[in-house]
Amino acid sequence: MDAWDRVEIARNPKRKTSLDYVENIFDEFIELHGDRQFKDDKAIVCGLARIGNQNFTIIAEQKGRTTKENIERNFGMPNPESYRKGIRFMKQAEKFRRPVITFIDTKGAYPGIGAEERGQGEAIASSMLQMASLTVPTISIVVGEGSSGGALALGLGNKVIMLENAIYSILSPEGYASILWKDSSRAKEAAEVMKLTAKDLKELKVIDKIIKEPEGDEQESFNTISENLKKEILKTIKEYSKKSPEEIKEDRYQKFRNIGEYKIIQ
């Protein structure tokens, strides 16, 4: 498949959502609500989860399937209060020493007037700053679309994992084509040069792990993906259990400092 094929798969309205994976991976999940400043924006779902005796904090971008669900979830495009809700629970996770798992699936942060008035850019930046400074292990999982700052706000994980047919990029291919070539109809061409597939990003060391998506029976494939994600989560938590809080933070810092290293060619 080419890059555009994967864009279409990632955008498929029937594709499994973040909450589908949360419910299938974890033994128990309890949703918590509100940023305690404005409202409970449902484009991001936060809560507490458990696998065996290991507790986690979950922060997940969530799309809907039906028109009604998409309106309720704002089509998976978070408002500032979603990110502030996430920050609230990141701080709680640090207090109680719970690893943070984020699920990324968004076209981007909501660009409406109200969102801008309430500080969309600041909320995204604060989310990135808070996630970067955590002294508990963080794992970011891209399960569908991962576009723009709306995705990056939850992407500063010690480990960044992508599903094979997910995408992760600075903006949509349509937006890229509009800016670069003044022609959004060249989105398919843009997808090829954006390096937005899991394979491309693994080669660039932007992500750490690709989870294969087996062909065949949809439910069987979903269960296999969920099981592999669970194994990767537990493996990562075991690895970081040997590190001190400062080592965990430093590991994340060095990871992102090393992305995009380049040499000056004389």
C-alpha contacts under 8 A as a table, 3 or more apart, distances in Angstrom:
res1	aa1	res2	aa2	distance
1	M	5	D	5.81
1	M	6	R	7.03
2	D	5	D	5.40
2	D	6	R	6.80
2	D	192	E	7.40
3	A	6	R	5.27
3	A	7	V	6.37
3	A	188	K	7.87
3	A	191	A	5.69
3	A	192	E	5.45
3	A	196	L	7.40
3	A	197	T	6.34
4	W	7	V	4.85
4	W	8	E	6.30
4	W	188	K	5.49
4	W	191	A	5.75
4	W	192	E	7.04
5	D	8	E	5.26
5	D	9	I	6.35
6	R	9	I	4.94
6	R	10	A	6.01
6	R	165	N	5.27
6	R	166	A	6.76
6	R	167	I	7.14
6	R	197	T	7.25
7	V	10	A	5.15
7	V	11	R	6.23
7	V	145	E	7.74
7	V	165	N	7.74
7	V	166	A	7.37
7	V	167	I	6.44
7	V	191	A	7.81
8	E	11	R	5.13
8	E	12	N	6.08
9	I	12	N	5.14
9	I	15	R	7.56
9	I	165	N	6.50
9	I	166	A	7.64
10	A	15	R	7.14
10	A	143	V	7.94
10	A	144	G	4.65
10	A	145	E	5.57
10	A	165	N	6.13
10	A	166	A	5.17
10	A	167	I	6.62
11	R	15	R	7.44
11	R	144	G	6.83
11	R	145	E	6.49
12	N	15	R	5.37
13	P	65	R	5.96
14	K	65	R	6.87
15	R	144	G	7.79
16	K	20	D	5.94
16	K	21	Y	7.33
16	K	222	F	7.92
17	T	20	D	5.19
17	T	21	Y	6.72
17	T	62	Q	6.47
17	T	63	K	6.59
17	T	64	G	7.97
17	T	105	D	7.69
17	T	143	V	7.41
17	T	144	G	7.67
18	S	21	Y	5.30
18	S	22	V	6.25
18	S	60	A	6.12
18	S	61	E	6.58
18	S	62	Q	5.77
18	S	63	K	7.91
18	S	103	F	5.95
18	S	104	I	7.46
18	S	105	D	7.11
18	S	143	V	6.83
19	L	22	V	4.80
19	L	23	E	5.98
19	L	60	A	7.38
19	L	62	Q	6.83
20	D	23	E	5.37
20	D	24	N	6.24
21	Y	24	N	5.03
21	Y	25	I	5.84
21	Y	226	S	6.27
22	V	25	I	5.37
22	V	26	F	5.92
22	V	29	F	7.52
23	E	26	F	5.89
23	E	27	D	7.63
23	E	28	E	7.48
23	E	29	F	7.00
24	N	27	D	7.82
24	N	223	N	7.53
24	N	226	S	6.37
25	I	51	I	7.93
25	I	226	S	5.59
25	I	227	E	6.74
25	I	229	L	7.44
25	I	230	K	5.77
26	F	29	F	6.79
26	F	49	A	6.29
26	F	50	R	5.68
26	F	51	I	5.29
26	F	230	K	7.85
27	D	49	A	7.34
27	D	50	R	5.61
27	D	51	I	5.24
27	D	52	G	6.97
28	E	49	A	5.42
28	E	50	R	5.36
28	E	51	I	7.32
29	F	47	G	6.80
29	F	48	L	5.64
29	F	49	A	4.31
29	F	50	R	6.75
30	I	47	G	5.37
30	I	48	L	5.21
30	I	49	A	6.41
31	E	45	V	7.03
31	E	46	C	5.78
31	E	47	G	4.11
31	E	48	L	6.52
32	L	45	V	7.79
32	L	46	C	5.68
32	L	47	G	4.77
32	L	48	L	7.52
33	H	40	D	5.81
33	H	45	V	7.83
33	H	46	C	6.92
33	H	47	G	7.85
33	H	85	K	7.56
34	G	37	Q	7.85
34	G	38	F	7.80
34	G	39	K	5.61
34	G	40	D	4.06
34	G	41	D	7.20
34	G	81	E	7.84
34	G	85	K	5.82
35	D	38	F	6.56
35	D	39	K	6.30
35	D	40	D	6.33
35	D	81	E	5.91
35	D	82	S	7.15
35	D	84	R	5.56
35	D	85	K	4.04
35	D	86	G	7.77
35	D	88	R	6.69
36	R	39	K	6.93
36	R	85	K	7.74
37	Q	81	E	7.53
38	F	81	E	6.50
39	K	81	E	6.59
40	D	81	E	6.98
40	D	82	S	7.10
40	D	85	K	7.67
41	D	44	I	6.63
41	D	73	R	7.63
41	D	78	P	7.19
41	D	79	N	6.76
41	D	81	E	6.10
41	D	82	S	5.22
42	K	45	V	6.09
42	K	62	Q	7.52
42	K	72	E	6.79
42	K	73	R	5.02
42	K	74	N	7.46
42	K	78	P	7.81
42	K	82	S	7.22
43	A	61	E	5.78
43	A	62	Q	5.33
43	A	63	K	6.78
43	A	72	E	7.92
43	A	73	R	4.52
43	A	74	N	5.93
43	A	75	F	7.22
43	A	76	G	4.79
43	A	77	M	5.87
43	A	78	P	4.94
43	A	79	N	7.53
43	A	82	S	6.72
44	I	59	I	6.75
44	I	60	A	5.36
44	I	61	E	4.35
44	I	62	Q	5.69
44	I	73	R	7.96
44	I	76	G	7.49
44	I	78	P	6.38
44	I	82	S	5.52
44	I	83	Y	7.66
44	I	86	G	7.76
45	V	58	I	7.72
45	V	59	I	5.83
45	V	60	A	5.10
45	V	61	E	6.30
45	V	62	Q	6.67
46	C	57	T	7.43
46	C	58	I	5.37
46	C	59	I	4.52
46	C	60	A	6.33
46	C	85	K	7.56
46	C	86	G	6.66
46	C	89	F	7.32
47	G	57	T	5.91
47	G	58	I	5.23
47	G	59	I	6.85
47	G	89	F	7.84
48	L	55	N	7.20
48	L	56	F	5.84
48	L	57	T	4.83
48	L	58	I	5.98
49	A	55	N	5.80
49	A	56	F	5.08
49	A	57	T	6.20
49	A	58	I	6.68
50	R	53	N	6.73
50	R	54	Q	5.60
50	R	55	N	4.48
50	R	56	F	5.94
51	I	54	Q	5.33
51	I	55	N	6.63
55	N	98	R	6.05
55	N	99	P	7.41
56	F	93	A	7.74
56	F	98	R	5.14
56	F	99	P	5.16
56	F	100	V	5.90
56	F	101	I	6.96
57	T	89	F	7.19
57	T	90	M	7.50
57	T	93	A	6.07
57	T	98	R	6.20
57	T	99	P	6.23
57	T	100	V	4.81
57	T	101	I	6.19
58	I	100	V	6.05
58	I	101	I	5.07
58	I	102	T	5.89
58	I	103	F	7.87
59	I	86	G	6.15
59	I	100	V	7.53
59	I	101	I	6.37
59	I	102	T	4.72
59	I	103	F	6.44
60	A	102	T	5.39
60	A	103	F	4.42
60	A	104	I	6.33
60	A	105	D	7.93
61	E	76	G	6.30
61	E	78	P	7.63
61	E	103	F	6.03
61	E	104	I	5.51
61	E	105	D	5.48
61	E	106	T	6.54
62	Q	73	R	6.76
62	Q	76	G	5.22
62	Q	105	D	6.62
62	Q	106	T	7.60
63	K	69	E	7.73
63	K	70	N	6.20
63	K	73	R	5.96
63	K	74	N	7.69
63	K	75	F	5.42
63	K	76	G	4.17
63	K	77	M	7.99
63	K	105	D	7.37
63	K	106	T	7.41
64	G	67	T	7.43
64	G	68	K	7.80
64	G	69	E	4.51
64	G	70	N	4.19
64	G	71	I	7.75
64	G	72	E	7.69
64	G	73	R	6.10
64	G	75	F	6.36
64	G	76	G	7.10
65	R	69	E	6.03
65	R	70	N	6.29
66	T	69	E	5.14
66	T	70	N	6.12
67	T	70	N	5.09
67	T	71	I	6.19
68	K	71	I	5.27
68	K	72	E	6.28
69	E	72	E	5.00
69	E	73	R	6.05
70	N	73	R	4.96
70	N	74	N	5.62
70	N	75	F	4.50
70	N	76	G	7.17
71	I	74	N	4.86
71	I	75	F	6.11
72	E	75	F	7.68
73	R	76	G	5.48
73	R	77	M	7.54
74	N	77	M	5.62
74	N	78	P	7.16
76	G	105	D	7.24
76	G	106	T	5.37
76	G	107	K	7.15
77	M	106	T	5.87
77	M	107	K	6.41
77	M	108	G	5.65
77	M	109	A	4.85
77	M	110	Y	4.80
77	M	150	G	7.38
78	P	81	E	7.74
78	P	82	S	5.60
78	P	83	Y	7.22
78	P	108	G	7.54
78	P	109	A	5.00
78	P	110	Y	5.48
78	P	150	G	7.06
79	N	82	S	5.47
79	N	83	Y	7.16
79	N	109	A	6.45
79	N	110	Y	5.55
79	N	115	A	5.62
79	N	120	Q	6.78
80	P	83	Y	5.35
80	P	84	R	6.28
80	P	115	A	6.14
80	P	118	R	6.61
80	P	119	G	6.40
80	P	120	Q	4.85
80	P	123	A	5.41
80	P	124	I	7.33
81	E	84	R	4.86
81	E	85	K	5.92
81	E	123	A	7.78
82	S	85	K	5.05
82	S	86	G	6.28
83	Y	86	G	4.90
83	Y	87	I	6.18
83	Y	123	A	5.92
83	Y	124	I	6.45
83	Y	127	S	6.15
83	Y	153	A	7.68
84	R	87	I	4.92
84	R	88	R	6.17
84	R	123	A	6.33
84	R	127	S	7.20
85	K	88	R	5.08
85	K	89	F	6.53
86	G	89	F	5.27
86	G	90	M	6.14
86	G	127	S	7.32
87	I	90	M	4.95
87	I	91	K	6.28
87	I	126	S	7.74
87	I	127	S	5.77
87	I	130	Q	6.63
87	I	131	M	7.89
88	R	91	K	5.41
88	R	92	Q	6.43
89	F	92	Q	4.76
89	F	93	A	5.96
90	M	93	A	5.01
90	M	94	E	6.34
90	M	100	V	7.02
90	M	130	Q	7.36
90	M	131	M	7.13
90	M	134	L	7.72
91	K	94	E	5.18
91	K	95	K	6.30
91	K	130	Q	7.94
92	Q	95	K	5.05
92	Q	96	F	6.37
93	A	96	F	5.32
93	A	97	R	5.66
93	A	98	R	4.77
93	A	99	P	6.72
93	A	100	V	6.82
93	A	136	V	7.76
94	E	97	R	4.86
94	E	98	R	6.28
94	E	99	P	7.89
94	E	134	L	6.67
94	E	135	T	6.77
94	E	136	V	6.11
95	K	98	R	7.92
97	R	136	V	6.20
98	R	136	V	6.63
98	R	137	P	7.99
99	P	136	V	5.40
99	P	137	P	4.94
99	P	138	T	5.82
99	P	139	I	8.00
99	P	237	I	7.62
100	V	136	V	7.24
100	V	137	P	6.41
100	V	138	T	4.74
100	V	139	I	6.40
101	I	138	T	5.84
101	I	139	I	4.88
101	I	140	S	5.94
101	I	141	I	7.59
102	T	138	T	7.75
102	T	139	I	6.28
102	T	140	S	4.76
102	T	141	I	6.10
102	T	154	L	6.19
102	T	155	G	7.52
103	F	140	S	6.03
103	F	141	I	4.87
103	F	142	V	5.93
103	F	143	V	6.72
103	F	154	L	7.74
104	I	140	S	7.18
104	I	141	I	5.97
104	I	142	V	4.60
104	I	143	V	6.08
104	I	144	G	7.04
104	I	145	E	7.23
104	I	146	G	5.96
104	I	151	A	5.93
104	I	154	L	6.94
104	I	155	G	7.52
105	D	142	V	6.35
105	D	143	V	5.96
105	D	144	G	4.88
105	D	145	E	4.70
105	D	146	G	5.34
105	D	151	A	7.12
106	T	109	A	7.45
106	T	144	G	7.49
106	T	145	E	5.27
106	T	146	G	5.46
106	T	147	S	6.18
106	T	150	G	6.76
106	T	151	A	6.36
107	K	145	E	6.10
107	K	146	G	6.54
107	K	147	S	5.20
107	K	148	S	7.48
107	K	150	G	7.47
107	K	172	S	7.21
108	G	146	G	7.42
108	G	147	S	5.13
108	G	148	S	5.31
108	G	149	G	6.48
108	G	150	G	4.29
108	G	151	A	6.35
108	G	171	L	7.51
109	A	120	Q	7.82
109	A	148	S	7.50
109	A	149	G	6.69
109	A	150	G	4.14
109	A	151	A	7.67
110	Y	115	A	6.67
110	Y	150	G	7.93
111	P	115	A	6.43
111	P	116	E	6.84
112	G	115	A	5.31
112	G	116	E	6.39
113	I	116	E	5.15
113	I	117	E	6.12
114	G	117	E	4.98
114	G	118	R	6.21
115	A	118	R	5.18
115	A	119	G	6.43
115	A	120	Q	5.49
116	E	119	G	5.16
116	E	120	Q	5.06
116	E	121	G	7.38
117	E	120	Q	7.51
119	G	122	E	5.31
119	G	123	A	6.09
120	Q	123	A	5.17
120	Q	124	I	6.32
121	G	124	I	5.28
121	G	125	A	6.22
122	E	125	A	5.08
122	E	126	S	5.96
123	A	126	S	5.09
123	A	127	S	6.11
124	I	127	S	5.12
124	I	128	M	6.33
124	I	149	G	6.76
124	I	150	G	7.08
124	I	153	A	5.27
125	A	128	M	5.15
125	A	129	L	6.15
125	A	153	A	6.97
126	S	129	L	4.97
126	S	130	Q	5.98
127	S	130	Q	5.16
127	S	131	M	6.07
127	S	153	A	5.53
127	S	154	L	7.07
128	M	131	M	5.19
128	M	132	A	5.99
128	M	152	L	7.36
128	M	153	A	4.97
128	M	154	L	6.74
128	M	155	G	7.77
128	M	156	L	6.69
129	L	132	A	5.13
129	L	133	S	6.24
130	Q	133	S	5.28
130	Q	134	L	6.41
131	M	134	L	5.45
131	M	138	T	7.90
131	M	154	L	7.38
131	M	156	L	6.14
131	M	157	G	7.55
132	A	156	L	6.01
132	A	157	G	7.76
132	A	249	K	7.27
132	A	252	R	7.09
132	A	253	Y	7.16
133	S	249	K	6.28
134	L	137	P	7.63
134	L	138	T	7.98
134	L	249	K	6.22
135	T	245	P	4.58
135	T	246	E	6.14
135	T	247	E	7.99
135	T	248	I	5.79
135	T	249	K	5.15
136	V	245	P	6.25
136	V	248	I	6.59
136	V	249	K	7.53
137	P	157	G	7.71
137	P	158	N	6.36
137	P	237	I	6.91
137	P	240	Y	6.50
137	P	248	I	6.35
138	T	156	L	7.66
138	T	157	G	4.66
138	T	158	N	5.22
138	T	159	K	6.79
139	I	157	G	4.65
139	I	158	N	5.82
139	I	159	K	4.95
139	I	160	V	5.94
139	I	161	I	7.53
139	I	233	I	7.46
140	S	154	L	6.89
140	S	155	G	5.48
140	S	156	L	6.94
140	S	157	G	5.03
140	S	158	N	7.82
140	S	159	K	6.35
140	S	160	V	4.76
140	S	161	I	6.12
141	I	155	G	7.96
141	I	160	V	5.94
141	I	161	I	4.70
141	I	162	M	5.67
141	I	163	L	7.77
142	V	145	E	7.23
142	V	146	G	6.41
142	V	160	V	7.77
142	V	161	I	6.24
142	V	162	M	4.69
142	V	163	L	6.37
142	V	166	A	6.45
142	V	167	I	7.53
142	V	168	Y	7.36
143	V	162	M	6.30
143	V	163	L	5.54
143	V	166	A	5.69
144	G	163	L	7.56
144	G	165	N	7.40
144	G	166	A	4.53
144	G	167	I	6.38
145	E	166	A	5.99
145	E	167	I	5.28
145	E	168	Y	6.40
146	G	150	G	7.77
146	G	151	A	5.10
146	G	152	L	7.81
146	G	166	A	7.60
146	G	167	I	5.73
146	G	168	Y	4.31
146	G	169	S	6.25
147	S	150	G	6.41
147	S	151	A	5.42
147	S	152	L	7.69
147	S	167	I	7.81
147	S	168	Y	5.80
147	S	169	S	5.11
147	S	170	I	5.73
147	S	171	L	4.93
147	S	172	S	6.12
148	S	151	A	5.75
148	S	152	L	6.51
148	S	169	S	6.26
148	S	170	I	4.36
148	S	171	L	4.46
148	S	172	S	7.51
149	G	152	L	4.72
149	G	153	A	5.78
149	G	170	I	7.17
150	G	153	A	5.72
150	G	154	L	7.77
151	A	154	L	5.84
151	A	155	G	6.33
151	A	168	Y	7.96
152	L	155	G	4.58
152	L	156	L	7.05
153	A	156	L	7.37
154	L	157	G	7.77
155	G	160	V	7.13
156	L	160	V	7.66
156	L	252	R	7.69
157	G	160	V	5.60
157	G	252	R	6.91
158	N	248	I	7.67
158	N	251	D	6.97
158	N	252	R	4.90
158	N	255	K	7.46
159	K	207	I	7.37
159	K	208	D	6.07
159	K	209	K	7.94
159	K	236	T	7.70
160	V	206	V	7.79
160	V	207	I	4.93
160	V	208	D	5.42
160	V	209	K	6.78
161	I	207	I	6.02
161	I	208	D	5.90
161	I	209	K	4.83
161	I	210	I	5.94
161	I	211	I	7.30
162	M	166	A	6.32
162	M	167	I	7.93
162	M	198	A	6.11
162	M	207	I	7.19
162	M	209	K	6.41
162	M	210	I	5.06
162	M	211	I	6.19
163	L	166	A	5.25
163	L	198	A	7.13
163	L	210	I	5.68
163	L	211	I	4.73
163	L	212	K	6.28
163	L	213	E	6.84
164	E	197	T	7.86
164	E	198	A	5.82
164	E	199	K	7.70
164	E	210	I	5.84
164	E	211	I	5.63
164	E	212	K	5.07
164	E	213	E	5.79
165	N	197	T	7.30
165	N	198	A	7.12
165	N	213	E	7.16
166	A	197	T	6.78
166	A	198	A	6.68
167	I	196	L	5.34
167	I	197	T	5.08
167	I	198	A	6.50
168	Y	196	L	5.16
168	Y	197	T	6.72
168	Y	198	A	7.60
169	S	172	S	7.08
169	S	194	M	7.29
169	S	195	K	7.68
169	S	196	L	5.25
171	L	175	G	6.26
171	L	176	Y	6.48
172	S	175	G	5.13
172	S	176	Y	6.18
173	P	176	Y	4.96
173	P	177	A	6.08
173	P	184	S	7.92
173	P	187	A	4.79
173	P	188	K	7.06
173	P	190	A	5.41
173	P	191	A	5.33
173	P	194	M	7.68
174	E	177	A	5.22
174	E	178	S	6.13
174	E	184	S	4.78
174	E	185	S	7.07
174	E	186	R	7.22
174	E	187	A	4.66
174	E	190	A	7.56
175	G	178	S	5.03
175	G	179	I	6.22
175	G	184	S	6.62
175	G	187	A	7.89
176	Y	179	I	5.31
176	Y	180	L	5.98
176	Y	184	S	7.69
176	Y	187	A	7.42
176	Y	190	A	6.56
177	A	180	L	5.22
177	A	181	W	5.31
177	A	182	K	6.36
177	A	183	D	5.64
177	A	184	S	4.95
177	A	185	S	7.40
177	A	186	R	5.73
177	A	187	A	5.57
177	A	190	A	5.76
178	S	181	W	5.67
178	S	182	K	4.22
178	S	183	D	4.73
178	S	184	S	4.56
179	I	182	K	5.47
179	I	183	D	7.77
180	L	183	D	7.98
181	W	184	S	7.79
181	W	186	R	7.95
183	D	186	R	5.97
184	S	187	A	5.68
185	S	188	K	7.73
186	R	189	E	5.34
186	R	190	A	6.25
187	A	190	A	4.85
187	A	191	A	6.15
188	K	191	A	5.22
188	K	192	E	6.81
189	E	192	E	5.42
189	E	193	V	6.94
190	A	193	V	5.38
190	A	194	M	6.09
191	A	194	M	5.28
191	A	195	K	7.18
191	A	196	L	6.95
192	E	195	K	6.58
192	E	196	L	8.00
195	K	200	D	5.30
195	K	201	L	6.63
196	L	200	D	6.46
196	L	201	L	6.58
197	T	200	D	5.27
197	T	201	L	6.24
198	A	201	L	5.17
198	A	202	K	6.00
198	A	207	I	7.74
198	A	210	I	6.45
199	K	202	K	5.22
199	K	203	E	6.36
199	K	210	I	7.63
200	D	203	E	5.26
200	D	204	L	6.34
201	L	204	L	4.91
201	L	205	K	6.05
201	L	206	V	5.21
201	L	207	I	5.86
202	K	205	K	4.93
202	K	206	V	6.04
202	K	207	I	5.17
202	K	208	D	6.26
202	K	209	K	7.03
202	K	210	I	7.51
203	E	206	V	7.77
204	L	207	I	7.79
204	L	259	I	7.60
204	L	260	G	7.44
205	K	208	D	6.56
205	K	259	I	6.31
206	V	259	I	6.21
207	I	210	I	7.96
211	I	225	I	6.87
211	I	228	N	7.10
211	I	229	L	7.25
212	K	225	I	7.06
213	E	221	S	6.61
213	E	222	F	7.95
213	E	225	I	6.38
214	P	221	S	5.42
214	P	224	T	7.80
214	P	225	I	7.91
215	E	218	E	7.68
215	E	221	S	6.70
216	G	220	E	7.70
216	G	221	S	6.83
217	D	220	E	5.32
217	D	221	S	6.03
218	E	221	S	5.13
218	E	222	F	6.11
219	Q	222	F	4.99
219	Q	223	N	6.16
220	E	223	N	5.16
220	E	224	T	6.23
221	S	224	T	5.10
221	S	225	I	6.19
222	F	225	I	5.16
222	F	226	S	6.10
223	N	226	S	5.07
223	N	227	E	6.09
224	T	227	E	5.15
224	T	228	N	6.19
225	I	228	N	5.16
225	I	229	L	6.13
226	S	229	L	5.07
226	S	230	K	6.14
227	E	230	K	5.04
227	E	231	K	6.26
228	N	231	K	5.10
228	N	232	E	6.19
229	L	232	E	5.06
229	L	233	I	6.10
230	K	233	I	5.11
230	K	234	L	6.21
231	K	234	L	5.27
231	K	235	K	5.98
232	E	235	K	5.04
232	E	236	T	6.08
233	I	236	T	5.24
233	I	237	I	6.21
234	L	237	I	5.10
234	L	238	K	6.11
235	K	238	K	5.21
235	K	239	E	6.25
236	T	239	E	5.01
236	T	240	Y	6.24
237	I	240	Y	5.17
237	I	241	S	5.99
238	K	241	S	5.12
238	K	242	K	7.25
239	E	242	K	6.09
239	E	243	K	7.74
240	Y	243	K	5.21
240	Y	248	I	6.93
241	S	244	S	7.76
243	K	247	E	5.71
243	K	248	I	6.14
244	S	247	E	5.05
244	S	248	I	6.25
245	P	248	I	5.16
245	P	249	K	6.47
246	E	249	K	5.18
246	E	250	E	6.06
247	E	250	E	4.98
247	E	251	D	5.89
248	I	251	D	5.15
248	I	252	R	6.47
249	K	252	R	5.26
249	K	253	Y	6.25
250	E	253	Y	4.91
250	E	254	Q	6.10
251	D	254	Q	5.30
251	D	255	K	6.14
252	R	255	K	5.04
252	R	256	F	6.50
253	Y	256	F	5.57
253	Y	257	R	6.12
254	Q	257	R	4.91
254	Q	258	N	6.04
255	K	258	N	5.42
255	K	259	I	6.64
256	F	259	I	5.20
257	R	260	G	7.96
258	N	261	E	5.72
